[in-house]
Amino acid sequence: MSIQLDFGSRIPVFEQIVRNIIQQCAFGILQPGDSLPSIRSLAVELGINPNTVQKAYRILEMQGVIYTAGGRGSFISDTPLANNELREQARKAFIEKAELALRTGITKEELINLIQNISL
């Protein structure tokens, strides 16, 4: 699992982690039942405080995206609620990026062409 952080962003780091994990689920990179890194190992990998990762995991768990099995770690959920949350988060992330593209001069037609050319 690869998480990209932008330390210059106005989006808090814990929220960036949440969005990264949700996007990876939405794109099929993370599948139901997949295990997440431990809080400590992800914090070390990202060079951040473990409390930040813990906060992100707590939010993901409250949203139903992940679940924690005592002593075994955290895993991607397969509940319909989590799937709905994933889709909603993906929509929000897409809208945010599309608005940025429009503000920087990319036309709606260019965005539509880009979307049509995406191959999964």
The first five atom37 places (N, CA, C, CB, O) and aatype in JSON, in Angstrom:
{
  "aatype": [12, 15, 9, 5, 10, 3, 13, 7, 15, 1, 9, 14, 19, 13, 6, 5, 9, 19, 1, 2, 9, 9, 5, 5, 4, 0, 13, 7, 9, 10, 5, 14, 7, 3, 15, 10, 14, 15, 9, 1, 15, 10, 0, 19, 6, 10, 7, 9, 2, 14, 2, 16, 19, 5, 11, 0, 18, 1, 9, 10, 6, 12, 5, 7, 19, 9, 18, 16, 0, 7, 7, 1, 7, 15, 13, 9, 15, 3, 16, 14, 10, 0, 2, 2, 6, 10, 1, 6, 5, 0, 1, 11, 0, 13, 9, 6, 11, 0, 6, 10, 0, 10, 1, 16, 7, 9, 16, 11, 6, 6, 10, 9, 2, 10, 9, 5, 2, 9, 15, 10],
  "atom_mask": [
    [1, 1, 1, 1, 1],
    [1, 1, 1, 1, 1],
    [1, 1, 1, 1, 1],
    [1, 1, 1, 1, 1],
    [1, 1, 1, 1, 1],
    [1, 1, 1, 1, 1],
    [1, 1, 1, 1, 1],
    [1, 1, 1, 0, 1],
    [1, 1, 1, 1, 1],
    [1, 1, 1, 1, 1],
    [1, 1, 1, 1, 1],
    [1, 1, 1, 1, 1],
    [1, 1, 1, 1, 1],
    [1, 1, 1, 1, 1],
    [1, 1, 1, 1, 1],
    [1, 1, 1, 1, 1],
    [1, 1, 1, 1, 1],
    [1, 1, 1, 1, 1],
    [1, 1, 1, 1, 1],
    [1, 1, 1, 1, 1],
    [1, 1, 1, 1, 1],
    [1, 1, 1, 1, 1],
    [1, 1, 1, 1, 1],
    [1, 1, 1, 1, 1],
    [1, 1, 1, 1, 1],
    [1, 1, 1, 1, 1],
    [1, 1, 1, 1, 1],
    [1, 1, 1, 0, 1],
    [1, 1, 1, 1, 1],
    [1, 1, 1, 1, 1],
    [1, 1, 1, 1, 1],
    [1, 1, 1, 1, 1],
    [1, 1, 1, 0, 1],
    [1, 1, 1, 1, 1],
    [1, 1, 1, 1, 1],
    [1, 1, 1, 1, 1],
    [1, 1, 1, 1, 1],
    [1, 1, 1, 1, 1],
    [1, 1, 1, 1, 1],
    [1, 1, 1, 1, 1],
    [1, 1, 1, 1, 1],
    [1, 1, 1, 1, 1],
    [1, 1, 1, 1, 1],
    [1, 1, 1, 1, 1],
    [1, 1, 1, 1, 1],
    [1, 1, 1, 1, 1],
    [1, 1, 1, 0, 1],
    [1, 1, 1, 1, 1],
    [1, 1, 1, 1, 1],
    [1, 1, 1, 1, 1],
    [1, 1, 1, 1, 1],
    [1, 1, 1, 1, 1],
    [1, 1, 1, 1, 1],
    [1, 1, 1, 1, 1],
    [1, 1, 1, 1, 1],
    [1, 1, 1, 1, 1],
    [1, 1, 1, 1, 1],
    [1, 1, 1, 1, 1],
    [1, 1, 1, 1, 1],
    [1, 1, 1, 1, 1],
    [1, 1, 1, 1, 1],
    [1, 1, 1, 1, 1],
    [1, 1, 1, 1, 1],
    [1, 1, 1, 0, 1],
    [1, 1, 1, 1, 1],
    [1, 1, 1, 1, 1],
    [1, 1, 1, 1, 1],
    [1, 1, 1, 1, 1],
    [1, 1, 1, 1, 1],
    [1, 1, 1, 0, 1],
    [1, 1, 1, 0, 1],
    [1, 1, 1, 1, 1],
    [1, 1, 1, 0, 1],
    [1, 1, 1, 1, 1],
    [1, 1, 1, 1, 1],
    [1, 1, 1, 1, 1],
    [1, 1, 1, 1, 1],
    [1, 1, 1, 1, 1],
    [1, 1, 1, 1, 1],
    [1, 1, 1, 1, 1],
    [1, 1, 1, 1, 1],
    [1, 1, 1, 1, 1],
    [1, 1, 1, 1, 1],
    [1, 1, 1, 1, 1],
    [1, 1, 1, 1, 1],
    [1, 1, 1, 1, 1],
    [1, 1, 1, 1, 1],
    [1, 1, 1, 1, 1],
    [1, 1, 1, 1, 1],
    [1, 1, 1, 1, 1],
    [1, 1, 1, 1, 1],
    [1, 1, 1, 1, 1],
    [1, 1, 1, 1, 1],
    [1, 1, 1, 1, 1],
    [1, 1, 1, 1, 1],
    [1, 1, 1, 1, 1],
    [1, 1, 1, 1, 1],
    [1, 1, 1, 1, 1],
    [1, 1, 1, 1, 1],
    [1, 1, 1, 1, 1],
    [1, 1, 1, 1, 1],
    [1, 1, 1, 1, 1],
    [1, 1, 1, 1, 1],
    [1, 1, 1, 1, 1],
    [1, 1, 1, 0, 1],
    [1, 1, 1, 1, 1],
    [1, 1, 1, 1, 1],
    [1, 1, 1, 1, 1],
    [1, 1, 1, 1, 1],
    [1, 1, 1, 1, 1],
    [1, 1, 1, 1, 1],
    [1, 1, 1, 1, 1],
    [1, 1, 1, 1, 1],
    [1, 1, 1, 1, 1],
    [1, 1, 1, 1, 1],
    [1, 1, 1, 1, 1],
    [1, 1, 1, 1, 1],
    [1, 1, 1, 1, 1],
    [1, 1, 1, 1, 1],
    [1, 1, 1, 1, 1]
  ],
  "atom_positions": [
    [[0.85, -1.18, 0.0], [0.0, 0.0, 0.0], [0.9, 1.24, 0.0], [-0.97, 0.0, 1.23], [1.83, 1.35, 0.79]],
    [[0.59, 2.13, -0.89], [1.37, 3.35, -1.01], [0.47, 4.56, -0.72], [2.0, 3.47, -2.42], [-0.57, 4.73, -1.34]],
    [[0.89, 5.37, 0.23], [0.14, 6.57, 0.58], [0.98, 7.78, 0.25], [-0.27, 6.56, 2.09], [2.13, 7.89, 0.67]],
    [[0.39, 8.69, -0.5], [1.07, 9.92, -0.88], [0.56, 11.06, 0.0], [0.84, 10.25, -2.39], [-0.65, 11.28, 0.1]],
    [[1.47, 11.77, 0.64], [1.11, 12.9, 1.48], [1.7, 14.18, 0.9], [1.6, 12.69, 2.93], [2.8, 14.19, 0.34]],
    [[0.95, 15.25, 1.06], [1.41, 16.57, 0.65], [1.47, 17.42, 1.92], [0.46, 17.23, -0.45], [0.45, 17.93, 2.39]],
    [[2.66, 17.55, 2.45], [2.82, 18.28, 3.71], [2.59, 19.78, 3.55], [4.19, 18.04, 4.29], [2.48, 20.49, 4.54]],
    [[2.53, 20.26, 2.33], [2.26, 21.67, 2.07], [0.78, 21.95, 1.88], [0.0, 0.0, 0.0], [0.37, 23.1, 1.72]],
    [[-0.04, 20.9, 1.89], [-1.47, 21.05, 1.65], [-2.19, 21.6, 2.88], [-2.08, 19.7, 1.26], [-1.73, 21.45, 4.02]],
    [[-3.32, 22.24, 2.62], [-4.16, 22.7, 3.74], [-5.0, 21.57, 4.3], [-5.06, 23.86, 3.28], [-5.63, 21.71, 5.34]],
    [[-5.01, 20.44, 3.6], [-5.75, 19.26, 4.08], [-4.9, 18.57, 5.15], [-6.09, 18.27, 2.9], [-3.75, 18.23, 4.9]],
    [[-5.48, 18.37, 6.34], [-4.7, 17.73, 7.42], [-4.19, 16.35, 6.98], [-5.57, 17.59, 8.69], [-4.82, 15.66, 6.18]],
    [[-3.05, 15.97, 7.53], [-2.4, 14.72, 7.15], [-3.32, 13.52, 7.43], [-1.08, 14.55, 7.91], [-3.39, 12.61, 6.61]],
    [[-4.02, 13.52, 8.56], [-4.89, 12.38, 8.85], [-5.98, 12.26, 7.79], [-5.53, 12.53, 10.25], [-6.35, 11.15, 7.41]],
    [[-6.5, 13.38, 7.3], [-7.53, 13.38, 6.26], [-6.95, 12.89, 4.93], [-8.14, 14.79, 6.1], [-7.64, 12.22, 4.16]],
    [[-5.7, 13.23, 4.65], [-5.05, 12.74, 3.44], [-4.91, 11.22, 3.49], [-3.67, 13.4, 3.27], [-5.08, 10.55, 2.47]],
    [[-4.6, 10.68, 4.65], [-4.5, 9.23, 4.81], [-5.86, 8.59, 4.56], [-3.98, 8.85, 6.22], [-5.97, 7.6, 3.84]],
    [[-6.9, 9.16, 5.16], [-8.26, 8.65, 4.97], [-8.61, 8.64, 3.48], [-9.28, 9.5, 5.76], [-9.08, 7.63, 2.96]],
    [[-8.38, 9.74, 2.81], [-8.7, 9.85, 1.39], [-7.9, 8.87, 0.55], [-8.45, 11.27, 0.9], [-8.43, 8.26, -0.37]],
    [[-6.61, 8.72, 0.86], [-5.76, 7.78, 0.12], [-6.3, 6.36, 0.23], [-4.32, 7.83, 0.64], [-6.39, 5.66, -0.78]],
    [[-6.64, 5.95, 1.42], [-7.12, 4.58, 1.63], [-8.46, 4.38, 0.94], [-7.25, 4.26, 3.14], [-8.69, 3.36, 0.3]],
    [[-9.35, 5.35, 1.05], [-10.66, 5.25, 0.39], [-10.48, 5.2, -1.12], [-11.57, 6.43, 0.78], [-11.14, 4.41, -1.79]],
    [[-9.61, 6.02, -1.66], [-9.37, 6.01, -3.1], [-8.79, 4.67, -3.55], [-8.44, 7.16, -3.49], [-9.16, 4.15, -4.6]],
    [[-7.89, 4.12, -2.77], [-7.31, 2.84, -3.14], [-8.36, 1.73, -3.11], [-6.15, 2.49, -2.21], [-8.3, 0.8, -3.91]],
    [[-9.3, 1.84, -2.2], [-10.41, 0.88, -2.17], [-11.3, 1.07, -3.38], [-11.23, 1.02, -0.87], [-11.69, 0.11, -4.04]],
    [[-11.62, 2.32, -3.68], [-12.5, 2.63, -4.81], [-11.89, 2.18, -6.13], [-12.81, 4.12, -4.86], [-12.61, 1.76, -7.04]],
    [[-10.57, 2.26, -6.25], [-9.89, 1.87, -7.48], [-9.55, 0.38, -7.52], [-8.63, 2.68, -7.64], [-8.98, -0.1, -8.5]],
    [[-9.9, -0.34, -6.46], [-9.65, -1.78, -6.44], [-8.25, -2.17, -6.04], [0.0, 0.0, 0.0], [-7.89, -3.35, -6.11]],
    [[-7.45, -1.2, -5.63], [-6.09, -1.5, -5.18], [-6.14, -2.24, -3.85], [-5.24, -0.19, -5.04], [-5.41, -3.2, -3.63]],
    [[-7.02, -1.77, -2.97], [-7.27, -2.45, -1.71], [-8.62, -3.16, -1.83], [-7.26, -1.45, -0.49], [-9.61, -2.56, -2.26]],
    [[-8.66, -4.42, -1.45], [-9.85, -5.25, -1.56], [-10.39, -5.6, -0.17], [-9.55, -6.54, -2.35], [-9.64, -5.59, 0.81]],
    [[-11.69, -5.91, -0.08], [-12.23, -6.36, 1.21], [-11.39, -7.5, 1.78], [-13.71, -6.81, 1.06], [-11.05, -8.44, 1.08]],
    [[-11.07, -7.39, 3.05], [-10.27, -8.39, 3.73], [-8.78, -8.1, 3.73], [0.0, 0.0, 0.0], [-8.04, -8.7, 4.51]],
    [[-8.32, -7.19, 2.88], [-6.9, -6.84, 2.87], [-6.52, -6.21, 4.2], [-6.57, -5.87, 1.7], [-7.3, -5.45, 4.78]],
    [[-5.33, -6.53, 4.67], [-4.87, -5.95, 5.93], [-4.15, -4.64, 5.68], [-3.95, -6.93, 6.68], [-3.49, -4.47, 4.65]],
    [[-4.27, -3.74, 6.61], [-3.57, -2.46, 6.57], [-2.31, -2.56, 7.41], [-4.47, -1.31, 7.06], [-2.24, -3.4, 8.32]],
    [[-1.33, -1.74, 7.13], [-0.13, -1.74, 7.98], [-0.51, -1.35, 9.41], [0.94, -0.77, 7.43], [-1.51, -0.67, 9.63]],
    [[0.29, -1.78, 10.35], [0.04, -1.37, 11.73], [0.2, 0.15, 11.84], [1.0, -2.11, 12.72], [0.87, 0.77, 11.01]],
    [[-0.4, 0.71, 12.85], [-0.31, 2.16, 13.06], [1.14, 2.59, 13.15], [-1.07, 2.57, 14.34], [1.55, 3.57, 12.52]],
    [[1.9, 1.88, 13.93], [3.3, 2.25, 14.14], [4.12, 2.12, 12.85], [3.91, 1.37, 15.23], [4.9, 3.01, 12.53]],
    [[3.94, 1.03, 12.11], [4.75, 0.85, 10.9], [4.37, 1.88, 9.82], [4.57, -0.57, 10.35], [5.25, 2.36, 9.1]],
    [[3.09, 2.22, 9.7], [2.7, 3.22, 8.72], [3.22, 4.59, 9.12], [1.17, 3.26, 8.57], [3.66, 5.37, 8.27]],
    [[3.19, 4.89, 10.41], [3.72, 6.18, 10.88], [5.21, 6.3, 10.58], [3.48, 6.33, 12.39], [5.67, 7.36, 10.15]],
    [[5.95, 5.23, 10.8], [7.39, 5.24, 10.5], [7.61, 5.4, 9.0], [8.07, 3.94, 11.02], [8.45, 6.19, 8.57]],
    [[6.85, 4.65, 8.2], [6.99, 4.71, 6.74], [6.71, 6.13, 6.21], [6.03, 3.7, 6.07], [7.39, 6.6, 5.3]],
    [[5.7, 6.8, 6.79], [5.31, 8.13, 6.33], [6.08, 9.25, 7.02], [3.84, 8.34, 6.54], [6.03, 10.4, 6.59]],
    [[6.8, 8.91, 8.09], [7.55, 9.92, 8.83], [6.65, 10.86, 9.61], [0.0, 0.0, 0.0], [6.92, 12.06, 9.7]],
    [[5.58, 10.3, 10.19], [4.63, 11.12, 10.95], [4.38, 10.5, 12.32], [3.3, 11.27, 10.17], [4.84, 9.4, 12.62]],
    [[3.66, 11.24, 13.14], [3.32, 10.78, 14.49], [2.3, 9.64, 14.42], [2.77, 11.95, 15.33], [1.34, 9.73, 13.66]],
    [[2.5, 8.58, 15.21], [1.52, 7.48, 15.22], [0.1, 7.93, 15.57], [1.96, 6.42, 16.21], [-0.87, 7.32, 15.11]],
    [[-0.04, 8.98, 16.36], [-1.38, 9.47, 16.71], [-2.14, 9.94, 15.47], [-1.28, 10.62, 17.72], [-3.36, 9.85, 15.42]],
    [[-1.42, 10.44, 14.48], [-2.04, 10.89, 13.24], [-2.62, 9.7, 12.48], [-1.02, 11.65, 12.35], [-3.75, 9.77, 11.99]],
    [[-1.87, 8.62, 12.4], [-2.34, 7.41, 11.73], [-3.51, 6.83, 12.52], [-1.2, 6.36, 11.6], [-4.5, 6.39, 11.94]],
    [[-3.4, 6.82, 13.83], [-4.47, 6.29, 14.67], [-5.77, 7.07, 14.44], [-4.06, 6.36, 16.16], [-6.84, 6.47, 14.38]],
    [[-5.68, 8.38, 14.32], [-6.86, 9.2, 14.07], [-7.48, 8.84, 12.72], [-6.5, 10.7, 14.12], [-8.7, 8.73, 12.61]],
    [[-6.66, 8.66, 11.7], [-7.15, 8.28, 10.38], [-7.85, 6.92, 10.43], [-5.99, 8.25, 9.35], [-8.95, 6.77, 9.9]],
    [[-7.23, 5.95, 11.07], [-7.82, 4.63, 11.18], [-9.14, 4.69, 11.94], [-6.85, 3.66, 11.86], [-10.1, 4.0, 11.59]],
    [[-9.19, 5.5, 12.99], [-10.42, 5.63, 13.78], [-11.56, 6.18, 12.92], [-10.18, 6.57, 15.01], [-12.69, 5.7, 12.99]],
    [[-11.25, 7.19, 12.1], [-12.26, 7.77, 11.2], [-12.72, 6.72, 10.18], [-11.69, 9.02, 10.46], [-13.92, 6.57, 9.95]],
    [[-11.78, 6.01, 9.59], [-12.13, 4.97, 8.62], [-13.0, 3.89, 9.26], [-10.86, 4.34, 8.04], [-13.91, 3.37, 8.62]],
    [[-12.71, 3.56, 10.49], [-13.51, 2.55, 11.19], [-14.91, 3.08, 11.48], [-12.81, 2.12, 12.5], [-15.89, 2.35, 11.33]],
    [[-15.01, 4.34, 11.89], [-16.33, 4.94, 12.15], [-17.16, 5.0, 10.86], [-16.18, 6.35, 12.75], [-18.39, 4.87, 10.91]],
    [[-16.51, 5.19, 9.73], [-17.21, 5.24, 8.44], [-17.54, 3.85, 7.92], [-16.37, 5.99, 7.42], [-18.27, 3.72, 6.93]],
    [[-17.02, 2.82, 8.56], [-17.28, 1.46, 8.12], [-16.38, 0.99, 6.99], [0.0, 0.0, 0.0], [-16.62, -0.06, 6.39]],
    [[-15.34, 1.75, 6.7], [-14.43, 1.39, 5.6], [-13.47, 0.29, 6.05], [-13.63, 2.64, 5.13], [-13.11, -0.58, 5.26]],
    [[-13.06, 0.33, 7.31], [-12.17, -0.7, 7.85], [-12.76, -1.24, 9.15], [-10.74, -0.13, 8.08], [-13.67, -0.64, 9.73]],
    [[-12.23, -2.36, 9.58], [-12.56, -2.89, 10.9], [-11.27, -3.37, 11.54], [-13.62, -4.04, 10.82], [-10.31, -3.72, 10.86]],
    [[-11.28, -3.38, 12.85], [-10.09, -3.8, 13.59], [-10.41, -5.09, 14.33], [-9.62, -2.7, 14.57], [-11.41, -5.18, 15.04]],
    [[-9.57, -6.07, 14.16], [-9.68, -7.34, 14.87], [-8.6, -7.34, 15.94], [-9.53, -8.57, 13.9], [-7.41, -7.35, 15.64]],
    [[-9.03, -7.33, 17.19], [-8.11, -7.25, 18.32], [-6.92, -8.17, 18.19], [0.0, 0.0, 0.0], [-7.07, -9.38, 18.04]],
    [[-5.73, -7.59, 18.24], [-4.5, -8.35, 18.2], [-4.07, -8.79, 16.81], [0.0, 0.0, 0.0], [-2.94, -9.26, 16.63]],
    [[-4.95, -8.64, 15.81], [-4.61, -9.07, 14.46], [-4.4, -7.9, 13.51], [-5.68, -9.96, 13.91], [-3.73, -8.06, 12.49]],
    [[-4.95, -6.74, 13.83], [-4.75, -5.57, 12.99], [-6.03, -5.02, 12.4], [0.0, 0.0, 0.0], [-7.13, -5.37, 12.84]],
    [[-5.88, -4.16, 11.4], [-7.01, -3.51, 10.75], [-7.13, -4.03, 9.32], [-6.84, -1.97, 10.75], [-6.13, -4.3, 8.65]],
    [[-8.37, -4.17, 8.88], [-8.66, -4.77, 7.59], [-9.71, -3.96, 6.84], [-9.13, -6.22, 7.77], [-10.51, -3.25, 7.45]],
    [[-9.69, -4.06, 5.51], [-10.69, -3.4, 4.68], [-12.01, -4.15, 4.85], [-10.24, -3.37, 3.18], [-12.07, -5.37, 4.76]],
    [[-13.07, -3.39, 5.1], [-14.39, -3.95, 5.3], [-15.03, -4.33, 3.97], [-15.29, -2.96, 6.05], [-14.65, -3.81, 2.92]],
    [[-15.99, -5.22, 4.02], [-16.72, -5.57, 2.8], [-18.22, -5.31, 2.95], [-16.48, -7.04, 2.44], [-19.02, -5.86, 2.2]],
    [[-18.58, -4.48, 3.9], [-20.0, -4.18, 4.12], [-20.5, -3.21, 3.05], [-20.22, -3.6, 5.53], [-19.73, -2.38, 2.56]],
    [[-21.78, -3.3, 2.7], [-22.35, -2.35, 1.73], [-22.2, -0.9, 2.18], [-23.82, -2.66, 1.5], [-22.01, -0.01, 1.36]],
    [[-22.29, -0.67, 3.48], [-22.12, 0.69, 4.01], [-20.74, 1.22, 3.64], [-22.31, 0.72, 5.55], [-20.6, 2.38, 3.23]],
    [[-19.73, 0.38, 3.77], [-18.38, 0.8, 3.42], [-18.28, 1.08, 1.93], [-17.34, -0.27, 3.84], [-17.65, 2.05, 1.52]],
    [[-18.91, 0.24, 1.12], [-18.86, 0.45, -0.32], [-19.54, 1.76, -0.71], [-19.5, -0.72, -1.06], [-19.05, 2.47, -1.58]],
    [[-20.67, 2.08, -0.08], [-21.34, 3.35, -0.34], [-20.46, 4.51, 0.09], [-22.69, 3.41, 0.39], [-20.38, 5.52, -0.62]],
    [[-19.82, 4.38, 1.22], [-18.91, 5.43, 1.71], [-17.74, 5.61, 0.74], [-18.39, 5.08, 3.13], [-17.32, 6.73, 0.46]],
    [[-17.24, 4.51, 0.26], [-16.12, 4.58, -0.69], [-16.54, 5.32, -1.96], [-15.63, 3.17, -1.05], [-15.81, 6.18, -2.45]],
    [[-17.7, 4.99, -2.47], [-18.18, 5.67, -3.67], [-18.38, 7.16, -3.42], [-19.48, 5.04, -4.16], [-18.01, 7.98, -4.26]],
    [[-18.95, 7.5, -2.28], [-19.18, 8.92, -1.96], [-17.86, 9.66, -1.81], [-20.02, 9.05, -0.67], [-17.72, 10.78, -2.29]],
    [[-16.9, 9.06, -1.15], [-15.58, 9.68, -1.0], [-14.89, 9.82, -2.36], [-14.7, 8.85, -0.03], [-14.24, 10.83, -2.63]],
    [[-15.05, 8.81, -3.21], [-14.45, 8.89, -4.55], [-15.1, 10.02, -5.34], [-14.61, 7.55, -5.29], [-14.41, 10.75, -6.06]],
    [[-16.42, 10.16, -5.22], [-17.11, 11.26, -5.91], [-16.58, 12.61, -5.44], [-18.64, 11.18, -5.69], [-16.29, 13.49, -6.24]],
    [[-16.47, 12.76, -4.12], [-15.98, 14.02, -3.55], [-14.56, 14.32, -4.04], [-16.02, 13.97, -2.0], [-14.25, 15.45, -4.42]],
    [[-13.71, 13.31, -4.02], [-12.32, 13.5, -4.46], [-12.28, 13.86, -5.94], [-11.48, 12.23, -4.19], [-11.5, 14.72, -6.36]],
    [[-13.13, 13.21, -6.74], [-13.16, 13.51, -8.17], [-13.63, 14.94, -8.41], [-14.08, 12.52, -8.9], [-13.03, 15.66, -9.21]],
    [[-14.68, 15.34, -7.73], [-15.2, 16.71, -7.89], [-14.14, 17.73, -7.52], [-16.46, 16.91, -7.04], [-13.96, 18.73, -8.22]],
    [[-13.44, 17.48, -6.42], [-12.39, 18.4, -5.97], [-11.31, 18.54, -7.04], [-11.77, 17.9, -4.66], [-10.88, 19.65, -7.35]],
    [[-10.88, 17.43, -7.6], [-9.83, 17.47, -8.63], [-10.35, 18.07, -9.93], [-9.28, 16.05, -8.89], [-9.62, 18.8, -10.61]],
    [[-11.59, 17.78, -10.29], [-12.17, 18.34, -11.52], [-12.3, 19.86, -11.39], [-13.55, 17.7, -11.82], [-12.04, 20.59, -12.35]],
    [[-12.72, 20.33, -10.22], [-12.83, 21.77, -10.0], [-11.45, 22.43, -10.11], [-13.45, 22.07, -8.62], [-11.33, 23.52, -10.68]],
    [[-10.43, 21.78, -9.57], [-9.07, 22.3, -9.69], [-8.66, 22.38, -11.17], [-8.08, 21.42, -8.9], [-8.09, 23.37, -11.61]],
    [[-8.95, 21.33, -11.91], [-8.6, 21.32, -13.33], [-9.31, 22.45, -14.07], [-8.97, 19.96, -13.95], [-8.7, 23.13, -14.89]],
    [[-10.59, 22.65, -13.78], [-11.34, 23.72, -14.44], [-10.77, 25.09, -14.1], [-12.82, 23.66, -14.05], [-10.69, 25.98, -14.95]],
    [[-10.38, 25.27, -12.83], [-9.81, 26.55, -12.41], [-8.47, 26.82, -13.07], [-9.65, 26.59, -10.9], [-8.07, 27.98, -13.23]],
    [[-7.77, 25.78, -13.45], [-6.45, 25.97, -14.06], [-6.52, 26.03, -15.58], [-5.52, 24.84, -13.65], [-5.49, 26.07, -16.26]],
    [[-7.74, 26.04, -16.12], [-7.9, 26.26, -17.55], [-8.23, 25.04, -18.39], [0.0, 0.0, 0.0], [-8.42, 25.16, -19.6]],
    [[-8.3, 23.88, -17.78], [-8.7, 22.7, -18.54], [-10.21, 22.8, -18.79], [-8.33, 21.35, -17.78], [-10.97, 23.09, -17.86]],
    [[-10.63, 22.56, -20.01], [-12.05, 22.7, -20.35], [-12.83, 21.45, -19.95], [-12.21, 22.97, -21.85], [-12.25, 20.39, -19.72]],
    [[-14.14, 21.61, -19.87], [-15.0, 20.47, -19.57], [-14.85, 19.4, -20.64], [-16.47, 20.91, -19.46], [-14.86, 18.2, -20.33]],
    [[-14.72, 19.82, -21.87], [-14.56, 18.87, -22.97], [-13.26, 18.06, -22.8], [-14.56, 19.61, -24.32], [-13.23, 16.85, -23.05]],
    [[-12.19, 18.74, -22.38], [-10.92, 18.03, -22.14], [-11.08, 17.02, -21.01], [-9.79, 19.03, -21.82], [-10.58, 15.9, -21.09]],
    [[-11.78, 17.42, -19.94], [-12.02, 16.5, -18.82], [-12.81, 15.28, -19.28], [-12.77, 17.22, -17.68], [-12.49, 14.15, -18.93]],
    [[-13.84, 15.51, -20.08], [-14.66, 14.41, -20.57], [-13.81, 13.47, -21.42], [-15.85, 14.94, -21.39], [-13.91, 12.25, -21.29]],
    [[-12.97, 14.03, -22.28], [-12.08, 13.2, -23.1], [-11.12, 12.4, -22.22], [-11.28, 14.07, -24.08], [-10.87, 11.23, -22.49]],
    [[-10.59, 13.04, -21.19], [-9.68, 12.32, -20.28], [-10.39, 11.16, -19.62], [-9.12, 13.27, -19.21], [-9.85, 10.06, -19.53]],
    [[-11.61, 11.4, -19.16], [-12.37, 10.34, -18.49], [-12.66, 9.21, -19.46], [-13.68, 10.88, -17.91], [-12.53, 8.04, -19.11]],
    [[-13.06, 9.55, -20.69], [-13.39, 8.53, -21.68], [-12.17, 7.69, -22.06], [-13.98, 9.18, -22.92], [-12.32, 6.55, -22.49]],
    [[-10.97, 8.24, -21.9], [-9.76, 7.52, -22.27], [-9.14, 6.73, -21.13], [-8.77, 8.48, -22.82], [-8.1, 6.09, -21.31]],
    [[-9.76, 6.78, -19.96], [-9.25, 6.01, -18.83], [-9.55, 4.53, -19.08], [-9.88, 6.5, -17.47], [-10.68, 4.15, -19.39]],
    [[-8.54, 3.72, -18.94], [-8.76, 2.28, -19.08], [-8.45, 1.61, -17.74], [-7.86, 1.67, -20.22], [-7.41, 1.85, -17.13]],
    [[-9.36, 0.78, -17.31], [-9.19, 0.08, -16.04], [-8.88, -1.37, -16.28], [-10.43, 0.2, -15.18], [-8.7, -2.13, -15.32]]
  ]
}
